[in-house]
Amino acid sequence: MLVLLSATFLACFLAYFVVLVWDDGLSFRTIIRKSTQLFLVLSIFPAMHYLRLNKFDLGFSARSVFIKQLLQGVGLGFITLLPVFIVLYLLGVNIIDESQPWTLPWVSKKLVIELLLALLISLFEEPVFRGILLTGLNKKMSVRAAILISAFYYAILHFLDSKTQIPTQELNVFSGFKLLGEAFAHLLNPEILSAFFALFAVGVFLGVLKTQVNASLGLCIGCHACWVWQIKLSKSLFNTNLSSDYLYLVSSYDGVIGPLVTTWLVLAIAGYFLYKWLNYRNF
């Protein structure tokens, strides 16, 4: 929590000066968000030193193994989230966006760009949440508690945001702290609960994956990247049918995560441990 607060306070302070010297069209709140993410990533290195962890403790394996895990994780992410999109399409929650050009070059460009963006997101989030946070917590408490707490932080931080836009001419050195206050207040908004529970289930799923396989951060990164890739593609290729009778299965967060994802991942986690228990009994 102290690291998070330090990162956000530093980002709020520096964002003002960034806007003054580098006004390239990025919104003030976007600069704060990206700066906070950067500081969180950089915090990994002093945290590793403080906790006396190396990259293998965080879950990074040798390069060849890591690349293999990355590809396996992509496959796992594909087969675990694809059924959700199939159900949403069959139920009429997702409908094809016919306004898109739907040409081969356009589709190919979308596939590649969204994959690169998804990989970038997972390369940031997984070392922070399933790497340093989960590993650090597990040094002080049980695996179960470490997974749940790291999943909670992972889920709740997705909603630490403010929608307020402050014109450049009205900015001052304290403007970022105003947005930060609004962002923390947004965490109390009951409308985020549906998406929060889904992201919490995502965090638990990835935490289980990380702790069940040695040096498996590559699996988590690949799985996470594929999930984000599919969600980004869905938002580009489909529209959410707001008049659908099954709209409650998704949240307004991104039109994908919601009760359906939560239920599906909980069943997947339970199914894995049931399979493991049955194998143990047979053995």
N, C-alpha and C positions, 0 to 999 in steps of 0.2 A: 504494500500500500504506500509506503514511504517513497519507493522508487517511482511508482505511478504518479504520485502527487508532485514529486520533484520534476519528473519529465513534463507533466502538463503545465506546471508553473513556469518552467524554463521556456517551454514552447510559446506560452502566452506572452511572455516578456519579449522574446526574440522576434516573434512574428511581426510585431509593430515595426521594428527596424528593417526587417526583410521587405515589408511592403514599401517602406520609404525609399529604399535603394534599388528594388527590383520589382517593379509593378508590371508583371507580364500577363495580367488577366486572371490569375488565380485568386479566388476569394480569400478573405482574411481567415475565415474559419477553416478553409481547406489547408492553408499553410500551417495553422495550429495543429490540425489533425495529423498531417504528414510529418511535421516536426516531432510531435509526441511519439509517433511510431518509430521515427529514426532514433530518438533518444532511448526508447525502450530496447531497441535492438543493440545499441551501443552499450547499454547497461549490462548486457550478457557478460561482457569481458571482465569488468570488476567483480561481478557476482560470481563468476567461475573462480576467480582468484580467492575471493572471500570464503566460498564454500569448499574450496580445494577440489574443484571438479575439472576434468579434462573433456575433450570433445567426445570421447567414447562413453564417458559417464552420461553425457547429455543424450546419447543415442546414435551418434554418427559412427558409421562403420567405415571400413576401408573403401576407397573410391569405387572399385569394381563392384563390391557388394552393395554399396550405397546406390549406384545407378540401377542395379538389378532390383533392389527394393523399391526404388522410385517407380520403375515400370510396373512392378507387381502392385504397388499402391494405387497407381492409375487404374489398373484393371479392377481392383477391389472397389475403388470409388465408383467406377462405371456401373458395375453389376449391383451395387447397393443402392444407388440413387435412381438409376434408370426406371425401375418399377414404379417409383413415385410419379415420374413424368408420364408414364403410360397410363396410370390410373387417373391422373388429373386430366389427361387428354380424353380418355374414354368417358369420363363423367362430365365433360364439357366445361371444366373449370378453365383449362387452357385452350384457346382457339388460335388457329394459325393467323398470323398478321399478314394479310394479303396486300398491305400497302408497301411491303418491302420489295426490292427489285427481284430477288430470287434468281439471280444469275450465278453461274458457276464461279466466276471471279469474286463476286461479292460474298458468296457462301464460304469460299476458300479463305478469303481474307478474314472473315469473321472467326472461322475456326482457329486460325493461327494466332491472331491478335488476342483473342479472349483466352487462349491457352497460355500464352506468355504472361498475360496479366494475372491469371489464376495461379500460375507457378510462382510469380513474384509475391503474391499475397501469402501463399502457404510457406514460402521460404522465410518470410518475416514472422508469421504467427506461430509456426510449429516449434522453432528453436526457443521462442519466448515461453509459450504455454506448456507444450509437452516436453520441452527441453529443460530449461533452467528452472521454471516454476515447479513443474511436477517432480523433477529430480530433487530439487532443494527441499520441497515439502516432504518427500518420501524419506529424507534423512532424519526427519524429526517426528514422523507419525506413520501410521499404517498406510499401505498402498491404497486401500479403499478410501480413506479420508483424503489422501493426497489427490486422488483422481477427482473426487467430488469437489474439493475446494478449487483446484485448478480449472475444472469445468465451469464452476460458478464465475470465476474471474473472466474466463474466456467469453462466456455468454454475456455477462453484464456490460463488459467494455464495448460491445458492439452498439450499445445504446447511449454511450457517453458522447453526446453530440448536441449541438444547438442549431436550429434552422434560421436564426436571426442573421440577416445580412446588414453589415454596417458599412455605409459609404466611405470610401477612402478619405474624403475630406473631413469626415467626422471622427476619424480614428485618433486615439491617444494611447499612451503607454499602458493604461489600465483597461482598455477595451477588451483585451483577451480574457481578463479575469471576469468580466461581465458575462461573456459567452461561457466561460468555464462554470460559473454559478448556474446558468441555465442548463448546461449539460448535465450537471449532477442532479438538478431538480427533475430533469427528464427521466431519470432512473426510477422515480416514484410514480410514473405514469402507468396506470393499470393496463393501458392499451398495448403495452409491449410484452405482456405476460405470455401470450401465445407464441410469439417468436422467441422469447427468452427460453421457454421450456424446450423448444426445438433445438436451439443452439446449445443449451445445457446437455441435451442428449448427444449432440454432435461431439461436445467436449468429452463426455464420458466414453463414447465409442472410441475416440482417438486415444484417450487415456488408457483404456483397456488394451488397445492394440499396442501401444508403446510399452506397457508393463508385462504383457504376455510373451513378447518376442524380444530377445536380447538385441541391443544396438539397432533398434528398428525405427529410428526417426525418419529414415528414408521412406518407409512404408506410410508413415503418417503424412509426410509432405506430399507424396504422390496421391494418396487417397483424398486429402484435403484439396489439392490442386484440381483433381478431376471433378470433385463436387462443385467447387466454385466455377469451373469451366462450364459444366452443364447448366448451372443456374444462370450464368451470364448469357449463354447461348439461348436459353429459354426466354429470357427477358427481351432478347433481340428478335427471336423468331415467332414468339407467341404473345398474345394479349390475354389478360385475365378477364374472364367473363363475369362481370359484376352482378349479373342477374342469375347466375347459376345457383341451383338449390344446394350445391355442395361447396359453396364459397367458404364456409366455415373451416374447411380442411386446410386452408392456407391463411397466412397473415398478410397484413398490408406492408410488412417489412420489405419483402422482395417478390411476393406473389408465389413463392414456392414453399419456404419453410413454414411450419405451423403444426397443428395437431396430427396431420397425416405423417409427416416426417418424424415427429416425436414418437408416435405409436410404432412406426416401422423400425426405427433404430432401437427402441426398447425391446421389441420382439427379437431383433437380430442379436442384441447383447445377451438376452435371456437364452436364446437358442444356442449361442456359442457355449455358455456355461453349462447348459443342460447336456449338450453333446460331450463336453469335457468330463462332466460328472459320470455320464453313462460309460464312457471309455474307461474311466478310472475304476468303476465298479466291475466292469468286465475283466479288466486286467487283474 
